[in-house]
Amino acid sequence: MDLTFTAKNMKRTGWVLASAMTAAAVFWHAFSMVHAGGLWRDEVGLVNISKLPTFMEIFPALLRDHCPIVFPAILRFWADVSSGLGDAGLRLLGLLVGFFLLGSFWFASRMMGRGLPLLTLSLAALNPVVIRYGDSLRGYGFGMAVIIITMALIWRFMEQPSLRRGLLAAMAAVVSVQTLYQNAFFLLAICVGGLVVCLRRKRHSTAVWLLVIGFVAALSLVPYLNPIRHAQSWYVVSKLPVNQAIALDRLVQMTDSLFGVWLLVVLLAAIFGIGQLFAGQKSDAKCGRENLPLFAGITLLLGAIGFAVFLKSSGMPTQVWYYTPLLCFTAVCSDLIFPRVHPATAAGVLIVVLLALIVSPATYFALRLRQTNGDLVARQIAKVADADDLIIVHPWHEGVTFAYYYHGAAKWTTLPPITDYRYFRYDFIKEQLRKPHAIDPVLEQVQATLRSGHSVWIVGELPKSPRGATLPADPPVAPNLSSGWLDQPYSDVWGRKLTWLIHHRSDLINVPIEGFGGFLPVNPLENMEIKVASGWRINAP
């Protein structure tokens, strides 16, 4: 009787906690949408790609971003139906994607063992990085949701194979890999986990169908192979090898004070799940719930390894949100293992939930930030800059946001100048890196504007120039620096050359950004400043 009473109380407590965390997650998603503000450069780039006139133009442009066709197609449709709402309409799509991701956590948990997604809600659903960047106009949130749903549908097919369930699983698998490239590695892990369970249970026909599902999804990616290979020729300007220190730093940033908890949960889940291989079970058993920990354990381990291989092979300088798919995937897998391996692990799950609730107030400080102030800066510059003034946006990639929002009369450019700011034209930047004096035309424009009595507006970040500093020398044409084709060192030198010219020839003042009473919390990744230079000192050194 006491045991029954305890079990009922544990179940009731679990439902209360799961419901409370879900309600809190819904609130934080709405809070994030209200405070996110305008679109920042990564979002602008994908929005502009999705709005290209035809899909024949969209497909090659996708190689300048992070995802295949599914989310840009959704974004294109939504932008058309909500065109009158502007940024608010696009942010609403992000909110719906966030709710979809939250729903996928519940869907997988209930479909695969009738459990509660307590660990997933604690570690992923309340994570501010997952909320903010899952809801951003990128493929991450939708991609995470679809791969989680795919795992649930594949498991349901394994439990009771049928044509309908197989087709649903196959369609979800294709959509998942067509939403995020890294989902291909997660799908491989899911299929291998399913194969192990099926072969152990002598369900050979089901194992064959799992191979078919994986093959169909892989086949759908074939059209991207040659374009991706071609894109590597100009992606070199942003490539920075990922090492263990960088990956660890990003994971700590993402999980913050729960990093140790998440790592312990994942390690124990993998050990307990794979340990089921050595448990004595009948070889003719069905692929039922008793096999779920083994399936999830293999999937978790291989998914984490595959994700690491993906990051290493991409060669991109990873940001914290790149790791959100790993966090969500491992959390869902862990929920499928605990507490099924032993009833005592339920207490550990509750401890994780309580720790997550204790640190959850920090979510406010992370989600109250605007994603950018570029929209405010562009509109302010459009009002105050004269038609004969010149605007310099630095570094060049912030020109993507500025171009999206600026509708003024003054001409503007970047360091170095390029001709297309709709999305990230690394190919154009690579061409500029080959030129020995890439920014000289811009510096000549600056001098001509100042000499004529007009102003030069600097948007973005202008490097400081110590008094007495000499004019920085032009860097050698790429790839002759130690950094090779990487554009960041060149961008730094170009910024210092502009700083030297303005400080030695004119007067430079900071311009406060209008709005919000002078205080505007902005994500430091795109917190633009405004400076204005005027006057011309003839006898300056």
VEXNU-753878 format. One record per residue (C-alpha): residue in one letter; x, y, z. Coordinates in steps of 0.02 Angstrom, whole numbers, padded with zeros to 5 digits, always signed. Each point is the difference from the previous one (the first is absolute). Layout:
AXYZ;...
This chain:
M+00000+00000+00000;D+00140+00119+00045;L+00090-00038-00163;T-00159+00030-00099;F-00028+00163+00091;T+00180+00054-00034;A-00012-00045-00184;K-00162+00098-00017;N+00077+00151+00085;M+00155-00009-00109;K-00108-00007-00156;R-00108+00145+00060;T+00155+00101+00044;G+00073-00035-00171;W-00156+00063-00087;V-00005+00157+00106;L+00184+00039-00035;A-00014-00039-00186;S-00154+00110-00016;A+00081+00142+00097;M+00159-00006-00105;T-00100-00005-00160;A-00100+00153+00052;A+00162+00088+00047;A+00076-00044-00169;V-00153+00069-00090;F+00019+00162+00097;W+00187+00015-00040;H-00031-00030-00185;A-00127+00142-00002;F+00117+00109+00105;S+00141-00032-00123;M-00109+00047-00149;V-00051+00165+00080;H+00180+00048+00041;A+00093-00069-00152;G-00029+00158-00102;G+00059+00013-00179;L+00083-00137-00103;W+00186-00020+00017;R+00117-00041-00143;D-00017-00190+00004;E-00189+00014-00005;V+00003+00135-00132;G+00108-00107-00113;L-00120-00147+00004;V-00153+00111-00019;N+00076+00080-00155;I+00044-00170-00072;S-00178-00062+00029;K-00068+00154-00092;L+00100-00026-00160;P-00116-00002-00152;T+00009-00186-00040;F+00052-00162+00083;M+00131-00020-00137;E+00084+00155+00075;I-00031-00053+00180;F+00085-00170-00016;P+00177+00062-00042;A-00017+00143+00125;L-00032-00126+00139;L+00184-00046-00007;R+00036+00173+00072;D-00097-00045+00157;H-00017-00147+00119;C-00148-00106-00054;P-00085-00091-00145;I-00166+00046-00077;V-00139-00039+00125;F+00010+00147+00120;P+00034+00130-00136;A-00156-00065-00089;I-00102+00019+00160;L+00074+00174+00025;R-00045+00047-00179;F-00180-00054+00023;W-00016+00088+00168;A+00078+00161-00063;D-00129+00005-00139;V-00151-00026+00113;S+00062+00119+00136;S+00077+00132-00112;G-00097+00142+00080;L+00064-00039+00175;G+00186+00030-00033;D+00122-00062+00132;A-00142-00038+00121;G-00074-00126-00122;L+00167-00086-00023;R+00029-00005+00188;L-00171-00083+00016;L+00062-00140-00112;G+00148-00021+00117;L-00119-00014+00148;L-00102-00134-00089;V+00160-00097-00038;G+00046+00012+00184;F-00169-00073+00050;F+00024-00136-00132;L+00167-00047+00078;L-00078-00003+00173;G-00140-00110-00066;S+00126-00119-00079;F+00075-00033+00172;W-00170-00056+00063;F-00040-00095-00160;A+00159-00104+00009;S-00018-00036+00185;R-00182-00055-00013;M+00024-00097-00162;M+00152-00092+00065;G-00047-00078+00164;R-00137+00113+00067;G+00123+00096+00107;L+00020+00181+00050;P+00137+00108-00080;L+00066+00060+00168;L+00184+00001-00046;T-00032+00079-00169;L-00108+00136+00076;S+00131+00033+00133;L+00156+00001-00108;A-00065+00056-00170;A-00174+00077+00005;L+00049+00129+00133;N+00172+00033-00073;P+00008+00183-00059;V+00117-00043-00145;V-00123-00131-00065;I-00144+00122+00020;R+00081+00152-00080;Y+00089-00087-00145;G-00130-00136-00022;D-00128+00138-00027;S+00114+00102-00114;L-00032+00001-00186;R+00123-00140-00030;G-00021-00187-00025;Y+00053-00054+00174;G-00165-00002+00093;F-00100-00083-00138;G+00143-00121-00037;M+00014-00054+00181;A-00186-00031+00011;V-00008-00103-00159;I+00146-00115+00044;I-00077-00033+00171;I-00168-00042-00081;T+00092-00110-00125;M+00079-00100+00140;A-00172-00027+00079;L-00077-00054-00166;I+00141-00121-00037;W-00021-00077+00172;R-00187-00019-00026;F+00036-00086-00166;M+00120-00118+00089;E-00131-00041+00131;Q-00133-00045-00125;P+00056+00008-00183;S-00129+00052-00129;L+00002+00088-00168;R-00081+00156+00074;R+00124+00013+00143;G+00146-00034-00116;L-00053+00136-00122;L-00023+00126+00141;A+00172-00040+00070;A+00079+00013-00172;M-00082+00167-00038;A+00052+00070+00169;A+00178-00062-00029;V+00010+00089-00168;V-00071+00162+00071;S+00122-00008+00146;V+00157-00012-00109;Q-00072+00131-00117;T-00014+00120+00147;L+00172-00017+00080;Y+00152-00085-00073;Q+00054-00062+00172;N-00163-00096+00014;A+00073-00124-00123;F+00122-00054+00136;F-00138-00011+00129;L-00107-00102-00120;L+00145-00119-00029;A+00013-00024+00188;I-00187-00032+00014;C+00004-00130-00140;V+00152-00089+00073;G-00082-00004+00172;G-00155-00073-00079;L+00100-00128-00098;V+00086-00063+00157;V-00165-00023+00089;C-00083-00082-00150;L+00143-00120-00034;R+00012-00045+00185;R-00186-00041-00004;K+00017-00089-00167;R-00116+00125-00085;H+00096-00009-00164;S-00136+00068-00114;T-00021+00153+00111;A+00190+00026-00003;V-00004+00000-00190;W-00135+00133-00001;L+00103+00107+00117;L+00140-00009-00128;V-00123+00054-00135;I-00057+00150+00104;G+00178+00056+00029;F+00047-00026-00182;V-00146+00102-00065;A+00045+00144+00115;A+00183-00009-00050;L-00049-00005-00184;S-00097+00163+00020;L+00163+00089+00044;V+00093-00052-00158;P-00046+00161-00096;Y+00094+00100+00132;L+00165-00094-00012;N+00080+00089-00149;P-00059+00175+00052;I+00068-00029+00176;R+00166-00057-00073;H+00006+00155-00110;A-00044+00115+00145;Q+00156-00053+00095;S+00104+00104-00121;W-00068+00162+00076;Y-00050-00058+00174;V+00186+00001+00040;V-00015+00184+00046;S-00101-00046+00156;K+00070-00171+00044;L+00082-00022+00168;P+00034-00179+00056;V-00103-00060+00149;N+00100-00076+00141;Q-00047-00076+00166;A+00029+00163+00095;I-00116+00099-00113;A-00135-00134+00006;L+00011-00012+00190;D-00011+00189+00017;R-00157+00007-00108;L-00082-00143+00094;V+00034+00086+00167;Q-00071+00164-00068;M-00156-00090-00060;T-00038-00100+00158;D+00075+00127+00121;S-00013-00060+00181;L-00084-00162-00055;F+00148-00057-00106;G+00058-00128+00129;V-00177-00063+00026;W-00031-00020-00188;L+00167-00088-00026;L-00031-00120+00145;V-00176-00039-00061;V+00060-00036-00177;L+00145-00110+00056;L-00107-00102+00120;A-00139-00015-00129;A+00122-00067-00131;I+00075-00124+00125;F-00166-00061+00066;G-00078-00009-00173;I+00140-00093-00087;G+00019-00108+00154;Q-00166-00080-00048;L+00099-00098-00130;F+00062-00108+00142;A-00169-00021+00083;G-00081-00169-00019;Q-00152+00018-00113;K-00091-00122-00110;S+00061+00003-00180;D-00176-00012-00070;A-00069+00148+00097;K-00086+00137-00097;C+00076+00173-00019;G-00101+00059+00151;R+00032+00124+00138;E+00124-00116+00086;N+00117+00031-00148;L-00018+00188+00004;P+00152+00035+00113;L+00114-00099-00115;F-00066+00089-00154;A+00018+00170+00082;G+00172-00038+00071;I+00074-00049-00167;T-00087+00145-00086;L+00065+00124+00130;L+00180-00058-00011;L+00008-00010-00190;G-00097+00162-00018;A+00126+00093+00108;I+00147-00076-00096;G-00081+00040-00167;F-00034+00179+00053;A+00183+00021+00047;V+00052-00070-00170;F-00118+00123-00086;L+00074+00150+00092;K+00178-00056-00032;S-00030-00032-00185;S-00090+00166-00025;G+00151+00099+00060;M-00109+00147+00050;P+00033+00110+00152;T-00143-00065+00105;Q-00113+00112+00103;V-00095-00052+00155;W-00166-00031-00091;Y+00084-00127-00115;Y-00006-00121+00148;T-00186+00014+00037;P-00045-00151-00109;L+00122-00104+00101;L-00076+00059+00165;C-00179-00037-00054;F+00042-00168-00079;T+00099-00066+00149;A-00131+00063+00123;V-00141-00091-00092;C+00103-00160-00007;S+00039+00013+00186;D-00185+00018+00040;L-00031-00165-00090;I+00128-00088+00111;F-00038+00072+00173;P-00087-00065+00103;R-00032-00157-00104;V+00167-00081+00042;H-00039+00006+00187;P-00138+00080+00104;A+00129+00081+00113;T+00056+00115-00141;A-00166+00092+00014;A+00069+00090+00152;G+00150+00058-00102;V-00116+00067-00134;L-00094+00102+00130;I+00164+00071+00064;V+00044+00059-00176;V-00172+00079-00016;L+00021+00094+00164;L+00174+00062-00049;A-00070+00063-00166;L-00139+00092+00089;I+00124+00080+00121;V+00106+00074-00140;S-00147+00043-00114;P-00013+00184+00054;A+00162+00032-00096;T-00103-00029-00158;Y-00071+00175+00019;F+00170+00085-00020;A+00041-00101-00155;L-00166+00024-00089;R-00027+00184+00036;L+00137+00045-00125;R-00043+00063-00172;Q+00079-00106-00137;T+00064+00157-00084;N-00013+00188+00001;G+00036+00006-00187;D-00179+00043-00042;L+00003+00149+00118;V+00171+00056-00060;A-00049-00009-00184;R-00159+00101+00027;Q+00090+00131+00103;I+00138+00020-00130;A-00131+00016-00137;K-00076+00149+00093;V+00160+00095+00042;A+00122-00035-00143;D-00002+00120-00148;A-00003-00062-00178;D+00182+00053-00026;D+00062-00085+00159;L+00084-00170-00002;I-00039-00149+00113;I+00129-00135+00038;V-00061-00162+00078;H+00136-00102+00085;P+00026-00147+00011;W-00068-00046-00170;H-00121-00136+00058;E-00103+00127+00097;G-00040+00074-00169;V-00126-00142-00023;T-00108+00069+00141;F+00030+00182-00048;A-00050-00030-00181;Y-00162-00082+00056;Y-00055+00148+00105;Y+00083+00153-00078;H-00106+00104-00118;G+00089+00167+00003;A+00073+00118-00130;A+00185-00009+00049;K+00112-00126-00085;W+00077-00137+00105;T+00129-00137-00016;T+00106-00119+00103;L+00182-00044+00025;P+00032-00074-00127;P-00135+00056-00122;I-00108-00137-00078;T-00153+00008-00112;D-00125-00117+00084;Y-00054+00009+00182;R-00156-00107-00008;Y+00092-00145+00082;F+00179-00050+00037;R+00101+00014-00160;Y+00160-00084+00056;D+00046-00020-00183;F+00005+00189-00021;I+00103+00019+00159;K+00123-00128-00064;E+00022+00104-00158;Q+00039+00152+00108;L+00128-00097+00102;R+00096-00026-00162;K+00019+00188-00028;P+00154+00088+00072;H-00092+00163+00041;A-00179-00060+00019;I-00069+00147+00101;D+00093+00143-00086;P-00156+00049-00102;V-00099+00016+00163;L+00136+00102+00085;E+00002+00117-00150;Q-00189+00021+00016;V+00022+00040+00185;Q+00130+00134-00037;A-00103+00077-00141;T-00155+00007+00110;L+00089+00082+00146;R+00092+00125-00112;S-00166+00054-00075;G-00067+00044+00172;H-00116-00148+00017;S-00002-00135+00134;V+00055-00181+00005;W-00108-00111+00108;I+00078-00158+00074;V-00121-00140+00042;G+00054-00155+00094;E+00165-00013+00090;L+00148+00114-00034;P+00166-00062+00074;K+00091+00118+00116;S+00158+00088-00061;P+00125+00052+00137;R+00073+00175-00010;G+00160+00002-00098;A-00042-00160-00092;T+00062-00016-00177;L-00106-00041-00151;P-00020-00190-00004;A+00079-00081-00152;D-00109-00094-00123;P+00003-00187+00035;P+00071-00112-00135;V-00127-00072-00120;A-00080-00160+00061;P+00047-00134+00040;N+00170+00070+00050;L-00037+00040+00183;S+00025-00138+00128;S-00190-00010+00012;G-00015-00044-00185;W-00166+00048-00079;L-00085+00045+00165;D-00076+00172-00023;Q+00000+00057+00183;P+00184+00057+00007;Y-00023+00098-00162;S-00159+00079+00067;D+00093+00055+00156;V+00136+00086-00102;W-00128+00084-00113;G-00092+00067+00152;R+00161+00069+00075;K+00044+00088-00163;L-00169+00088-00002;T+00020+00045+00184;W+00173+00075-00030;L-00061+00104-00147;I-00149+00072+00094;H+00091+00032+00163;H+00143+00091-00088;R-00103+00100-00124;S-00168+00039+00081;D-00100+00006+00160;L-00094-00154+00055;I-00144-00004+00124;N-00114-00136+00066;V-00185+00012-00043;P-00123-00071+00129;I-00126-00122-00071;E-00178+00063+00019;G-00135-00090+00096;F-00023-00099+00161;G+00051+00147+00109;G+00182-00018-00047;F+00008-00178+00068;L-00017-00141-00123;P+00056-00177+00047;V+00065-00075-00162;N+00082-00165-00043;P+00188+00039-00010;L+00012-00099-00163;E-00084+00145-00091;N+00001+00153+00109;M+00040+00138-00125;E+00068+00171+00045;I-00018+00164-00094;K+00143+00123-00020;V+00010+00151-00113;A+00157+00083-00070;S+00002+00178-00067;G+00127+00132-00047;W+00168-00016-00088;R+00168+00043+00076;I+00119+00043-00142;N+00159+00005+00102;A-00031-00160+00097;P+00144-00126-00001;
